[in-house]
Amino acid sequence: MSIRFQIAALVYMMINAVVFGVGLVTVMTFPSLARHAFDLIPAVVVASFVLAAPLAWLIAPRLRARFGRRERIAAGR
């Protein structure tokens, strides 16, 4: 497993929770969507699982780059 995949796997659930929260708040805030909450909330759950994977994959290198930068600064390079 690559380091990027490992970091993405760790970050995936946090991103999933945030995407789900944003989707749920959006559904419950608007009365026209809240009327269809029984149908929309399962769609929000599925969408959050699907959207979190590519977002985690995009965020993982940035987290690794930050650590590498600190490590190089500490080593005096």
MARLOLO-422004 format. One record per residue: x, y, z of N, C-alpha, C in turn; residue number from 1; residue in one letter. Coordinates in steps of 0.1 Angstrom, whole numbers, plus 5000, padded with zeros to 4 digits. Example, Ala and Ser with C-alpha at 12.3 -4.5 7.8 and 13.67 -1.06 7.14 Angstrom:
2
<zase><n_u>5132</n_u><n_v>4943</n_v><n_w>5078</n_w><ca_u>5123</ca_u><ca_v>4955</ca_v><ca_w>5078</ca_w><c_u>5132</c_u><c_v>4967</c_v><c_w>5078</c_w><resi>1</resi><resn>A</resn></zase>
<zase><n_u>5128</n_u><n_v>4978</n_v><n_w>5071</n_w><ca_u>5137</ca_u><ca_v>4989</ca_v><ca_w>5071</ca_w><c_u>5129</c_u><c_v>5000</c_v><c_w>5079</c_w><resi>2</resi><resn>S</resn></zase>
END
This chain:
77
<zase><n_u>5008</n_u><n_v>4988</n_v><n_w>5000</n_w><ca_u>5000</ca_u><ca_v>5000</ca_v><ca_w>5000</ca_w><c_u>5009</c_u><c_v>5012</c_v><c_w>5000</c_w><resi>1</resi><resn>M</resn></zase>
<zase><n_u>5005</n_u><n_v>5022</n_v><n_w>4992</n_w><ca_u>5012</ca_u><ca_v>5034</ca_v><ca_w>4991</ca_w><c_u>5009</c_u><c_v>5043</c_v><c_w>5003</c_w><resi>2</resi><resn>S</resn></zase>
<zase><n_u>5018</n_u><n_v>5052</n_v><n_w>5006</n_w><ca_u>5016</ca_u><ca_v>5062</ca_v><ca_w>5017</ca_w><c_u>5003</c_u><c_v>5070</c_v><c_w>5014</c_w><resi>3</resi><resn>I</resn></zase>
<zase><n_u>5002</n_u><n_v>5074</n_v><n_w>5002</n_w><ca_u>4990</ca_u><ca_v>5082</ca_v><ca_w>4998</ca_w><c_u>4977</c_u><c_v>5075</c_v><c_w>5001</c_w><resi>4</resi><resn>R</resn></zase>
<zase><n_u>4977</n_u><n_v>5062</n_v><n_w>4998</n_w><ca_u>4965</ca_u><ca_v>5054</ca_v><ca_w>5000</ca_w><c_u>4962</c_u><c_v>5053</c_v><c_w>5015</c_w><resi>5</resi><resn>F</resn></zase>
<zase><n_u>4972</n_u><n_v>5051</n_v><n_w>5023</n_w><ca_u>4971</ca_u><ca_v>5050</ca_v><ca_w>5038</ca_w><c_u>4965</c_u><c_v>5063</c_v><c_w>5044</c_w><resi>6</resi><resn>Q</resn></zase>
<zase><n_u>4971</n_u><n_v>5074</n_v><n_w>5039</n_w><ca_u>4966</ca_u><ca_v>5087</ca_v><ca_w>5044</ca_w><c_u>4952</c_u><c_v>5089</c_v><c_w>5040</c_w><resi>7</resi><resn>I</resn></zase>
<zase><n_u>4949</n_u><n_v>5086</n_v><n_w>5027</n_w><ca_u>4935</ca_u><ca_v>5087</ca_v><ca_w>5022</ca_w><c_u>4925</c_u><c_v>5079</c_v><c_w>5030</c_w><resi>8</resi><resn>A</resn></zase>
<zase><n_u>4929</n_u><n_v>5067</n_v><n_w>5033</n_w><ca_u>4920</ca_u><ca_v>5058</ca_v><ca_w>5041</ca_w><c_u>4918</c_u><c_v>5064</c_v><c_w>5055</c_w><resi>9</resi><resn>A</resn></zase>
<zase><n_u>4928</n_u><n_v>5070</n_v><n_w>5061</n_w><ca_u>4926</ca_u><ca_v>5076</ca_v><ca_w>5074</ca_w><c_u>4916</c_u><c_v>5088</c_v><c_w>5074</c_w><resi>10</resi><resn>L</resn></zase>
<zase><n_u>4918</n_u><n_v>5096</n_v><n_w>5063</n_w><ca_u>4910</ca_u><ca_v>5108</ca_v><ca_w>5062</ca_w><c_u>4896</c_u><c_v>5106</c_v><c_w>5056</c_w><resi>11</resi><resn>V</resn></zase>
<zase><n_u>4894</n_u><n_v>5094</n_v><n_w>5050</n_w><ca_u>4882</ca_u><ca_v>5091</ca_v><ca_w>5043</ca_w><c_u>4869</c_u><c_v>5093</c_v><c_w>5052</c_w><resi>12</resi><resn>Y</resn></zase>
<zase><n_u>4870</n_u><n_v>5087</n_v><n_w>5064</n_w><ca_u>4858</ca_u><ca_v>5088</ca_v><ca_w>5073</ca_w><c_u>4855</c_u><c_v>5102</c_v><c_w>5078</c_w><resi>13</resi><resn>M</resn></zase>
<zase><n_u>4866</n_u><n_v>5110</n_v><n_w>5080</n_w><ca_u>4863</ca_u><ca_v>5123</ca_v><ca_w>5085</ca_w><c_u>4857</c_u><c_v>5131</c_v><c_w>5073</c_w><resi>14</resi><resn>M</resn></zase>
<zase><n_u>4862</n_u><n_v>5130</n_v><n_w>5061</n_w><ca_u>4856</ca_u><ca_v>5137</ca_v><ca_w>5050</ca_w><c_u>4842</c_u><c_v>5132</c_v><c_w>5047</c_w><resi>15</resi><resn>I</resn></zase>
<zase><n_u>4839</n_u><n_v>5119</n_v><n_w>5049</n_w><ca_u>4826</ca_u><ca_v>5113</ca_v><ca_w>5047</ca_w><c_u>4816</c_u><c_v>5120</c_v><c_w>5057</c_w><resi>16</resi><resn>N</resn></zase>
<zase><n_u>4820</n_u><n_v>5121</n_v><n_w>5070</n_w><ca_u>4812</ca_u><ca_v>5127</ca_v><ca_w>5080</ca_w><c_u>4808</c_u><c_v>5142</c_v><c_w>5076</c_w><resi>17</resi><resn>A</resn></zase>
<zase><n_u>4818</n_u><n_v>5149</n_v><n_w>5071</n_w><ca_u>4816</ca_u><ca_v>5163</ca_v><ca_w>5068</ca_w><c_u>4807</c_u><c_v>5164</c_v><c_w>5056</c_w><resi>18</resi><resn>V</resn></zase>
<zase><n_u>4809</n_u><n_v>5156</n_v><n_w>5046</n_w><ca_u>4800</ca_u><ca_v>5157</ca_v><ca_w>5034</ca_w><c_u>4786</c_u><c_v>5152</c_v><c_w>5038</c_w><resi>19</resi><resn>V</resn></zase>
<zase><n_u>4785</n_u><n_v>5142</n_v><n_w>5046</n_w><ca_u>4771</ca_u><ca_v>5138</ca_v><ca_w>5050</ca_w><c_u>4765</c_u><c_v>5149</c_v><c_w>5058</c_w><resi>20</resi><resn>F</resn></zase>
<zase><n_u>4772</n_u><n_v>5156</n_v><n_w>5067</n_w><ca_u>4766</ca_u><ca_v>5166</ca_v><ca_w>5075</ca_w><c_u>4761</c_u><c_v>5178</c_v><c_w>5067</c_w><resi>21</resi><resn>G</resn></zase>
<zase><n_u>4769</n_u><n_v>5182</n_v><n_w>5057</n_w><ca_u>4765</ca_u><ca_v>5193</ca_v><ca_w>5048</ca_w><c_u>4753</c_u><c_v>5189</c_v><c_w>5040</c_w><resi>22</resi><resn>V</resn></zase>
<zase><n_u>4753</n_u><n_v>5177</n_v><n_w>5035</n_w><ca_u>4741</ca_u><ca_v>5172</ca_v><ca_w>5028</ca_w><c_u>4728</c_u><c_v>5171</c_v><c_w>5036</c_w><resi>23</resi><resn>G</resn></zase>
<zase><n_u>4730</n_u><n_v>5166</n_v><n_w>5048</n_w><ca_u>4718</ca_u><ca_v>5165</ca_v><ca_w>5057</ca_w><c_u>4713</c_u><c_v>5179</c_v><c_w>5061</c_w><resi>24</resi><resn>L</resn></zase>
<zase><n_u>4722</n_u><n_v>5188</n_v><n_w>5065</n_w><ca_u>4718</ca_u><ca_v>5201</ca_v><ca_w>5068</ca_w><c_u>4711</c_u><c_v>5208</c_v><c_w>5056</c_w><resi>25</resi><resn>V</resn></zase>
<zase><n_u>4716</n_u><n_v>5206</n_v><n_w>5044</n_w><ca_u>4710</ca_u><ca_v>5211</ca_v><ca_w>5032</ca_w><c_u>4695</c_u><c_v>5206</c_v><c_w>5030</c_w><resi>26</resi><resn>T</resn></zase>
<zase><n_u>4694</n_u><n_v>5193</n_v><n_w>5032</n_w><ca_u>4681</ca_u><ca_v>5187</ca_v><ca_w>5030</ca_w><c_u>4671</c_u><c_v>5192</c_v><c_w>5041</c_w><resi>27</resi><resn>V</resn></zase>
<zase><n_u>4675</n_u><n_v>5193</n_v><n_w>5053</n_w><ca_u>4666</ca_u><ca_v>5196</ca_v><ca_w>5064</ca_w><c_u>4664</c_u><c_v>5211</c_v><c_w>5065</c_w><resi>28</resi><resn>M</resn></zase>
<zase><n_u>4672</n_u><n_v>5220</n_v><n_w>5059</n_w><ca_u>4670</ca_u><ca_v>5234</ca_v><ca_w>5060</ca_w><c_u>4659</c_u><c_v>5239</c_v><c_w>5050</c_w><resi>29</resi><resn>T</resn></zase>
<zase><n_u>4659</n_u><n_v>5234</n_v><n_w>5039</n_w><ca_u>4649</ca_u><ca_v>5238</ca_v><ca_w>5029</ca_w><c_u>4636</c_u><c_v>5230</c_v><c_w>5030</c_w><resi>30</resi><resn>F</resn></zase>
<zase><n_u>4625</n_u><n_v>5237</n_v><n_w>5032</n_w><ca_u>4612</ca_u><ca_v>5230</ca_v><ca_w>5034</ca_w><c_u>4608</c_u><c_v>5222</c_v><c_w>5022</c_w><resi>31</resi><resn>P</resn></zase>
<zase><n_u>4612</n_u><n_v>5226</n_v><n_w>5010</n_w><ca_u>4608</ca_u><ca_v>5218</ca_v><ca_w>4998</ca_w><c_u>4616</c_u><c_v>5205</c_v><c_w>4998</c_w><resi>32</resi><resn>S</resn></zase>
<zase><n_u>4628</n_u><n_v>5205</n_v><n_w>5003</n_w><ca_u>4636</ca_u><ca_v>5193</ca_v><ca_w>5004</ca_w><c_u>4632</c_u><c_v>5184</c_v><c_w>5016</c_w><resi>33</resi><resn>L</resn></zase>
<zase><n_u>4629</n_u><n_v>5191</n_v><n_w>5027</n_w><ca_u>4625</ca_u><ca_v>5184</ca_v><ca_w>5040</ca_w><c_u>4613</c_u><c_v>5176</c_v><c_w>5038</c_w><resi>34</resi><resn>A</resn></zase>
<zase><n_u>4604</n_u><n_v>5180</n_v><n_w>5029</n_w><ca_u>4592</ca_u><ca_v>5172</ca_v><ca_w>5026</ca_w><c_u>4595</c_u><c_v>5158</c_v><c_w>5020</c_w><resi>35</resi><resn>R</resn></zase>
<zase><n_u>4606</n_u><n_v>5158</n_v><n_w>5013</n_w><ca_u>4611</ca_u><ca_v>5145</ca_v><ca_w>5007</ca_w><c_u>4622</c_u><c_v>5139</c_v><c_w>5014</c_w><resi>36</resi><resn>H</resn></zase>
<zase><n_u>4624</n_u><n_v>5142</n_v><n_w>5027</n_w><ca_u>4636</ca_u><ca_v>5137</ca_v><ca_w>5035</ca_w><c_u>4636</c_u><c_v>5122</c_v><c_w>5035</c_w><resi>37</resi><resn>A</resn></zase>
<zase><n_u>4625</n_u><n_v>5116</n_v><n_w>5036</n_w><ca_u>4625</ca_u><ca_v>5101</ca_v><ca_w>5036</ca_w><c_u>4632</c_u><c_v>5095</c_v><c_w>5024</c_w><resi>38</resi><resn>F</resn></zase>
<zase><n_u>4631</n_u><n_v>5101</n_v><n_w>5013</n_w><ca_u>4638</ca_u><ca_v>5097</ca_v><ca_w>5000</ca_w><c_u>4652</c_u><c_v>5102</c_v><c_w>4999</c_w><resi>39</resi><resn>D</resn></zase>
<zase><n_u>4654</n_u><n_v>5115</n_v><n_w>5003</n_w><ca_u>4666</ca_u><ca_v>5122</ca_v><ca_w>5001</ca_w><c_u>4678</c_u><c_v>5118</c_v><c_w>5010</c_w><resi>40</resi><resn>L</resn></zase>
<zase><n_u>4674</n_u><n_v>5115</n_v><n_w>5023</n_w><ca_u>4685</ca_u><ca_v>5111</ca_v><ca_w>5032</ca_w><c_u>4693</c_u><c_v>5099</c_v><c_w>5028</c_w><resi>41</resi><resn>I</resn></zase>
<zase><n_u>4686</n_u><n_v>5088</n_v><n_w>5023</n_w><ca_u>4694</ca_u><ca_v>5077</ca_v><ca_w>5018</ca_w><c_u>4703</c_u><c_v>5081</c_v><c_w>5007</c_w><resi>42</resi><resn>P</resn></zase>
<zase><n_u>4698</n_u><n_v>5090</n_v><n_w>4998</n_w><ca_u>4706</ca_u><ca_v>5095</ca_v><ca_w>4987</ca_w><c_u>4718</c_u><c_v>5103</c_v><c_w>4992</c_w><resi>43</resi><resn>A</resn></zase>
<zase><n_u>4716</n_u><n_v>5110</n_v><n_w>5003</n_w><ca_u>4727</ca_u><ca_v>5118</ca_v><ca_w>5009</ca_w><c_u>4738</c_u><c_v>5108</c_v><c_w>5014</c_w><resi>44</resi><resn>V</resn></zase>
<zase><n_u>4733</n_u><n_v>5098</n_v><n_w>5020</n_w><ca_u>4743</ca_u><ca_v>5088</ca_v><ca_w>5026</ca_w><c_u>4751</c_u><c_v>5081</c_v><c_w>5015</c_w><resi>45</resi><resn>V</resn></zase>
<zase><n_u>4745</n_u><n_v>5077</n_v><n_w>5004</n_w><ca_u>4752</ca_u><ca_v>5071</ca_v><ca_w>4993</ca_w><c_u>4761</c_u><c_v>5081</c_v><c_w>4987</c_w><resi>46</resi><resn>V</resn></zase>
<zase><n_u>4757</n_u><n_v>5093</n_v><n_w>4985</n_w><ca_u>4765</ca_u><ca_v>5104</ca_v><ca_w>4978</ca_w><c_u>4777</c_u><c_v>5107</c_v><c_w>4987</c_w><resi>47</resi><resn>A</resn></zase>
<zase><n_u>4775</n_u><n_v>5107</n_v><n_w>5000</n_w><ca_u>4787</ca_u><ca_v>5110</ca_v><ca_w>5009</ca_w><c_u>4797</c_u><c_v>5099</c_v><c_w>5008</c_w><resi>48</resi><resn>S</resn></zase>
<zase><n_u>4793</n_u><n_v>5087</n_v><n_w>5007</n_w><ca_u>4803</ca_u><ca_v>5076</ca_v><ca_w>5006</ca_w><c_u>4810</c_u><c_v>5077</c_v><c_w>4993</c_w><resi>49</resi><resn>F</resn></zase>
<zase><n_u>4803</n_u><n_v>5080</n_v><n_w>4982</n_w><ca_u>4809</ca_u><ca_v>5081</ca_v><ca_w>4969</ca_w><c_u>4818</c_u><c_v>5093</c_v><c_w>4968</c_w><resi>50</resi><resn>V</resn></zase>
<zase><n_u>4814</n_u><n_v>5105</n_v><n_w>4972</n_w><ca_u>4822</ca_u><ca_v>5117</ca_v><ca_w>4971</ca_w><c_u>4834</c_u><c_v>5118</c_v><c_w>4980</c_w><resi>51</resi><resn>L</resn></zase>
<zase><n_u>4833</n_u><n_v>5111</n_v><n_w>4991</n_w><ca_u>4844</ca_u><ca_v>5112</ca_v><ca_w>5001</ca_w><c_u>4857</c_u><c_v>5105</c_v><c_w>4996</c_w><resi>52</resi><resn>A</resn></zase>
<zase><n_u>4856</n_u><n_v>5095</n_v><n_w>4988</n_w><ca_u>4868</ca_u><ca_v>5088</ca_v><ca_w>4983</ca_w><c_u>4876</c_u><c_v>5097</c_v><c_w>4974</c_w><resi>53</resi><resn>A</resn></zase>
<zase><n_u>4871</n_u><n_v>5103</n_v><n_w>4964</n_w><ca_u>4880</ca_u><ca_v>5111</ca_v><ca_w>4956</ca_w><c_u>4885</c_u><c_v>5124</c_v><c_w>4963</c_w><resi>54</resi><resn>P</resn></zase>
<zase><n_u>4877</n_u><n_v>5129</n_v><n_w>4972</n_w><ca_u>4881</ca_u><ca_v>5140</ca_v><ca_w>4980</ca_w><c_u>4893</c_u><c_v>5136</c_v><c_w>4989</c_w><resi>55</resi><resn>L</resn></zase>
<zase><n_u>4892</n_u><n_v>5125</n_v><n_w>4995</n_w><ca_u>4903</ca_u><ca_v>5120</ca_v><ca_w>5004</ca_w><c_u>4916</c_u><c_v>5118</c_v><c_w>4996</c_w><resi>56</resi><resn>A</resn></zase>
<zase><n_u>4914</n_u><n_v>5112</n_v><n_w>4984</n_w><ca_u>4925</ca_u><ca_v>5110</ca_v><ca_w>4975</ca_w><c_u>4932</c_u><c_v>5123</c_v><c_w>4971</c_w><resi>57</resi><resn>W</resn></zase>
<zase><n_u>4924</n_u><n_v>5134</n_v><n_w>4969</n_w><ca_u>4930</ca_u><ca_v>5147</ca_v><ca_w>4965</ca_w><c_u>4937</c_u><c_v>5154</c_v><c_w>4977</c_w><resi>58</resi><resn>L</resn></zase>
<zase><n_u>4932</n_u><n_v>5151</n_v><n_w>4989</n_w><ca_u>4937</ca_u><ca_v>5158</ca_v><ca_w>5001</ca_w><c_u>4950</c_u><c_v>5151</c_v><c_w>5006</c_w><resi>59</resi><resn>I</resn></zase>
<zase><n_u>4951</n_u><n_v>5138</n_v><n_w>5005</n_w><ca_u>4962</ca_u><ca_v>5130</ca_v><ca_w>5010</ca_w><c_u>4976</c_u><c_v>5135</c_v><c_w>5007</c_w><resi>60</resi><resn>A</resn></zase>
<zase><n_u>4979</n_u><n_v>5139</n_v><n_w>4994</n_w><ca_u>4992</ca_u><ca_v>5144</ca_v><ca_w>4991</ca_w><c_u>4995</c_u><c_v>5157</c_v><c_w>4998</c_w><resi>61</resi><resn>P</resn></zase>
<zase><n_u>4985</n_u><n_v>5165</n_v><n_w>5000</n_w><ca_u>4987</ca_u><ca_v>5178</ca_v><ca_w>5007</ca_w><c_u>4991</c_u><c_v>5176</c_v><c_w>5021</c_w><resi>62</resi><resn>R</resn></zase>
<zase><n_u>4985</n_u><n_v>5166</n_v><n_w>5028</n_w><ca_u>4989</ca_u><ca_v>5163</ca_v><ca_w>5042</ca_w><c_u>5003</c_u><c_v>5158</c_v><c_w>5043</c_w><resi>63</resi><resn>L</resn></zase>
<zase><n_u>5007</n_u><n_v>5149</n_v><n_w>5033</n_w><ca_u>5020</ca_u><ca_v>5144</ca_v><ca_w>5033</ca_w><c_u>5031</c_u><c_v>5155</c_v><c_w>5030</c_w><resi>64</resi><resn>R</resn></zase>
<zase><n_u>5027</n_u><n_v>5164</n_v><n_w>5021</n_w><ca_u>5037</ca_u><ca_v>5174</ca_v><ca_w>5017</ca_w><c_u>5040</c_u><c_v>5183</c_v><c_w>5029</c_w><resi>65</resi><resn>A</resn></zase>
<zase><n_u>5030</n_u><n_v>5186</n_v><n_w>5037</n_w><ca_u>5032</ca_u><ca_v>5194</ca_v><ca_w>5049</ca_w><c_u>5042</c_u><c_v>5188</c_v><c_w>5059</c_w><resi>66</resi><resn>R</resn></zase>
<zase><n_u>5040</n_u><n_v>5175</n_v><n_w>5061</n_w><ca_u>5049</ca_u><ca_v>5168</ca_v><ca_w>5070</ca_w><c_u>5063</c_u><c_v>5168</c_v><c_w>5064</c_w><resi>67</resi><resn>F</resn></zase>
<zase><n_u>5065</n_u><n_v>5165</n_v><n_w>5051</n_w><ca_u>5078</ca_u><ca_v>5165</ca_v><ca_w>5045</ca_w><c_u>5085</c_u><c_v>5179</c_v><c_w>5046</c_w><resi>68</resi><resn>G</resn></zase>
<zase><n_u>5077</n_u><n_v>5189</n_v><n_w>5044</n_w><ca_u>5083</ca_u><ca_v>5203</ca_v><ca_w>5045</ca_w><c_u>5088</c_u><c_v>5205</c_v><c_w>5059</c_w><resi>69</resi><resn>R</resn></zase>
<zase><n_u>5081</n_u><n_v>5201</n_v><n_w>5070</n_w><ca_u>5085</ca_u><ca_v>5203</ca_v><ca_w>5083</ca_w><c_u>5098</c_u><c_v>5195</c_v><c_w>5086</c_w><resi>70</resi><resn>R</resn></zase>
<zase><n_u>5098</n_u><n_v>5183</n_v><n_w>5081</n_w><ca_u>5109</ca_u><ca_v>5174</ca_v><ca_w>5083</ca_w><c_u>5122</c_u><c_v>5180</c_v><c_w>5076</c_w><resi>71</resi><resn>E</resn></zase>
<zase><n_u>5121</n_u><n_v>5185</n_v><n_w>5064</n_w><ca_u>5132</ca_u><ca_v>5191</ca_v><ca_w>5058</ca_w><c_u>5137</c_u><c_v>5204</c_v><c_w>5065</c_w><resi>72</resi><resn>R</resn></zase>
<zase><n_u>5128</n_u><n_v>5212</n_v><n_w>5070</n_w><ca_u>5132</ca_u><ca_v>5224</ca_v><ca_w>5078</ca_w><c_u>5139</c_u><c_v>5220</c_v><c_w>5091</c_w><resi>73</resi><resn>I</resn></zase>
<zase><n_u>5134</n_u><n_v>5209</n_v><n_w>5098</n_w><ca_u>5140</ca_u><ca_v>5205</ca_v><ca_w>5110</ca_w><c_u>5154</c_u><c_v>5199</c_v><c_w>5108</c_w><resi>74</resi><resn>A</resn></zase>
<zase><n_u>5156</n_u><n_v>5193</n_v><n_w>5096</n_w><ca_u>5169</ca_u><ca_v>5188</ca_v><ca_w>5093</ca_w><c_u>5179</c_u><c_v>5198</c_v><c_w>5088</c_w><resi>75</resi><resn>A</resn></zase>
<zase><n_u>5174</n_u><n_v>5210</n_v><n_w>5086</n_w><ca_u>5183</ca_u><ca_v>5221</ca_v><ca_w>5081</ca_w><c_u>5185</c_u><c_v>5221</c_v><c_w>5066</c_w><resi>76</resi><resn>G</resn></zase>
<zase><n_u>5177</n_u><n_v>5215</n_v><n_w>5059</n_w><ca_u>5179</ca_u><ca_v>5215</ca_v><ca_w>5044</ca_w><c_u>5170</c_u><c_v>5226</c_v><c_w>5037</c_w><resi>77</resi><resn>R</resn></zase>
END
